[in-house]
Amino acid sequence: MNVSPPDRDAIERIRLLQPVQDWAAFRDTEQWDRLRAVYAPGATTAVSWFDGDANEFVSRCQQMAAGGEVAAHHAIGTSQCDRCGDRALVSSRVTILMRLAVHGVLCDVTAVSRFIDRVVRHSDDWLITARVAVFEKDGIQPVYPGDRLELDRSKLLIPIRPATGSAPMHWSRVAARPISRYPRRAAPPWRPWTAPRACGSPPGPPSRNADRS
């Protein structure tokens, strides 16, 4: 069957976005072997509570699920992808929904974030080779309206950023069952994510702010 170049590009885009969508489905339904299969050999992942080898990340998720620590649902929204040959950079909107006990109060936690994925063609499949989660906004509220939850702001991971009103916190500080045994690193300075230029495209015009100090 003859496929036009635009149709071929559209099909390829669907294929390279597939591991991003599959990741959420397999993670939330505890299909651990299939979750490992969306990663390329030597892949890494960095989220709020873990930064390291992707296989180790899956193992830690499996341990958390077995212990009943956090019930989570990852809703993948729209994705933007920039492909260059057998490599691509995918930025996806993600809403993470969690239900857990905080200081004995059952709460619903919502985190709005982005997954920045480096995706590569491996054999005939597209696989994730590196993921970084960028957390932008979060919220917490008791499941039962009559419950009252009090948090110590001094124990939040980083202060509120005025530009977004976001106050990402490390849940090991407030969760009834701490997960502080998992490695994490200090959050890097926040800066907007800029998509790369398309493969082979000329550089764009200089920034308007290039001469400003």
C-alpha positions as CSV (number, residue, x, y, z in Angstrom):
1,M,0.0,0.0,0.0
2,N,1.3,3.4,-1.0
3,V,1.4,5.9,1.9
4,S,1.8,9.6,1.3
5,P,4.6,11.4,3.2
6,P,2.1,13.4,5.3
7,D,0.3,10.2,6.2
8,R,3.6,8.5,7.0
9,D,4.6,11.3,9.3
10,A,1.2,11.1,11.1
11,I,1.5,7.4,11.6
12,E,5.1,7.8,12.9
13,R,3.9,10.4,15.4
14,I,1.3,8.1,16.7
15,R,3.8,5.3,17.1
16,L,6.3,7.5,19.0
17,L,3.6,8.8,21.4
18,Q,2.4,5.3,22.1
19,P,5.0,4.5,24.9
20,V,4.0,7.7,26.7
21,Q,0.4,6.7,26.7
22,D,1.2,3.0,27.5
23,W,3.4,4.1,30.5
24,A,0.4,5.6,32.3
25,A,-1.9,2.6,31.6
26,F,0.7,0.0,32.7
27,R,1.8,2.0,35.7
28,D,-1.8,2.5,37.1
29,T,-2.9,-1.1,36.4
30,E,0.3,-2.6,37.9
31,Q,1.4,-4.3,34.7
32,W,5.1,-4.2,35.8
33,D,6.6,-6.3,33.0
34,R,4.8,-4.3,30.3
35,L,5.8,-1.1,32.1
36,R,9.5,-2.1,31.9
37,A,9.0,-2.8,28.2
38,V,8.3,0.9,27.3
39,Y,11.8,1.8,28.4
40,A,14.9,1.6,26.2
41,P,17.9,-0.3,27.6
42,G,19.7,2.0,30.1
43,A,16.8,4.4,30.4
44,T,16.5,6.8,33.3
45,T,13.6,8.6,35.1
46,A,13.5,11.6,37.4
47,V,10.4,12.4,39.4
48,S,9.7,14.0,42.8
49,W,10.7,11.0,44.8
50,F,13.2,9.1,42.6
51,D,16.0,9.9,40.2
52,G,17.9,7.0,38.6
53,D,17.6,3.8,36.5
54,A,14.2,3.1,35.0
55,N,14.2,-0.5,36.0
56,E,14.8,0.4,39.6
57,F,12.0,3.0,39.4
58,V,9.6,0.2,38.3
59,S,10.7,-2.0,41.2
60,R,10.1,0.8,43.7
61,C,6.7,1.5,42.2
62,Q,6.0,-2.2,42.6
63,Q,7.0,-2.1,46.3
64,M,4.9,0.9,46.9
65,A,1.8,-0.8,45.3
66,A,2.4,-4.0,47.3
67,G,2.5,-2.0,50.5
68,G,-0.6,0.0,49.7
69,E,1.2,3.3,50.3
70,V,-0.4,5.4,47.6
71,A,-3.2,4.9,45.1
72,A,-2.4,6.9,42.0
73,H,-3.9,7.6,38.6
74,H,-1.9,9.3,35.8
75,A,-4.0,11.1,33.2
76,I,-1.9,11.9,30.1
77,G,-3.2,14.9,28.2
78,T,-2.0,16.6,25.1
79,S,1.5,16.0,23.8
80,Q,3.9,18.0,21.7
81,C,6.7,16.1,19.9
82,D,9.7,17.2,18.0
83,R,11.3,14.4,16.0
84,C,14.7,14.3,14.4
85,G,15.3,11.0,12.6
86,D,15.3,8.1,15.1
87,R,15.1,10.5,18.1
88,A,12.3,12.6,19.5
89,L,11.5,14.9,22.4
90,V,7.9,14.7,23.8
91,S,6.4,17.1,26.3
92,S,3.0,15.8,27.7
93,R,0.5,17.4,30.1
94,V,-0.1,15.1,33.0
95,T,-2.5,15.2,35.9
96,I,-1.7,12.9,38.8
97,L,-4.5,12.0,41.1
98,M,-3.7,10.3,44.4
99,R,-5.6,9.3,47.5
100,L,-3.7,8.8,50.7
101,A,-3.8,9.4,54.4
102,V,-2.1,12.6,55.6
103,H,-1.7,12.9,59.4
104,G,-4.6,10.5,59.7
105,V,-6.9,12.4,57.3
106,L,-7.9,10.7,54.1
107,C,-7.1,13.2,51.3
108,D,-7.2,13.6,47.5
109,V,-4.0,15.0,46.1
110,T,-3.8,16.5,42.6
111,A,-0.5,17.4,40.9
112,V,-0.5,19.1,37.5
113,S,2.8,18.5,35.7
114,R,4.6,17.8,32.5
115,F,6.5,14.7,31.4
116,I,9.5,15.5,29.3
117,D,10.5,12.3,27.5
118,R,13.4,11.6,25.2
119,V,12.1,8.8,22.9
120,V,14.3,6.7,20.6
121,R,13.7,4.2,17.9
122,H,14.9,0.8,19.2
123,S,14.6,-2.0,16.6
124,D,11.2,-1.2,15.1
125,D,9.7,0.3,18.3
126,W,9.8,3.7,19.9
127,L,10.9,3.6,23.5
128,I,11.5,6.0,26.4
129,T,15.2,6.6,27.1
130,A,14.9,9.4,29.6
131,R,12.0,11.1,31.5
132,V,12.0,14.2,33.7
133,A,8.8,15.2,35.5
134,V,8.2,19.0,35.9
135,F,5.7,19.7,38.6
136,E,3.8,23.0,38.1
137,K,0.9,23.0,40.5
138,D,-0.6,20.9,43.2
139,G,-3.5,20.7,45.6
140,I,-4.7,18.7,48.5
141,Q,-8.1,18.4,50.1
142,P,-9.8,16.0,52.6
143,V,-12.1,13.4,51.0
144,Y,-14.7,14.1,53.7
145,P,-15.8,17.8,53.8
146,G,-16.0,17.8,57.6
147,D,-12.4,16.8,58.1
148,R,-9.7,19.5,58.8
149,L,-6.1,19.1,57.6
150,E,-3.3,21.3,58.9
151,L,0.2,21.3,57.3
152,D,3.4,22.9,58.5
153,R,4.6,25.1,55.7
154,S,8.2,25.0,56.9
155,K,8.2,21.3,55.9
156,L,7.3,21.8,52.3
157,L,10.1,20.9,49.9
158,I,10.4,24.4,48.2
159,P,8.5,27.7,48.8
160,I,5.6,28.9,46.8
161,R,6.6,30.4,43.4
162,P,4.5,33.6,42.8
163,A,4.4,33.1,39.1
164,T,2.3,29.9,39.3
165,G,1.1,29.7,42.9
166,S,2.7,26.2,43.0
167,A,4.1,24.7,46.2
168,P,5.4,21.2,45.3
169,M,5.9,19.2,48.4
170,H,7.7,15.9,49.1
171,W,5.0,13.6,50.4
172,S,7.4,11.7,52.6
173,R,7.2,14.8,54.9
174,V,3.4,14.6,55.4
175,A,2.3,11.1,54.5
176,A,1.3,8.7,57.2
177,R,3.6,6.1,55.7
178,P,6.8,7.9,54.8
179,I,8.8,7.1,51.6
180,S,11.9,8.9,52.6
181,R,14.0,5.8,52.0
182,Y,13.7,6.5,48.3
183,P,16.5,8.7,46.8
184,R,15.7,12.2,45.7
185,R,17.7,15.3,44.7
186,A,17.2,18.9,45.3
187,A,14.9,20.6,42.8
188,P,16.9,22.6,40.1
189,P,16.1,26.3,39.6
190,W,12.8,26.7,37.7
191,R,12.9,27.9,34.1
192,P,10.4,27.6,31.2
193,W,10.9,24.7,28.9
194,T,11.7,25.6,25.3
195,A,11.1,23.2,22.5
196,P,14.1,22.4,20.3
197,R,14.2,23.5,16.6
198,A,13.1,20.9,14.1
199,C,15.9,18.8,12.7
200,G,17.8,20.7,10.1
201,S,15.9,24.0,10.6
202,P,17.9,27.2,10.6
203,P,18.4,29.1,13.9
204,G,15.7,31.5,14.8
205,P,16.0,35.3,15.2
206,P,17.8,36.6,18.3
207,S,15.8,37.1,21.5
208,R,14.3,40.6,22.1
209,N,15.9,40.4,25.5
210,A,19.4,39.6,24.2
211,D,20.8,43.1,24.9
212,R,19.1,43.5,28.3
213,S,21.0,42.8,31.4
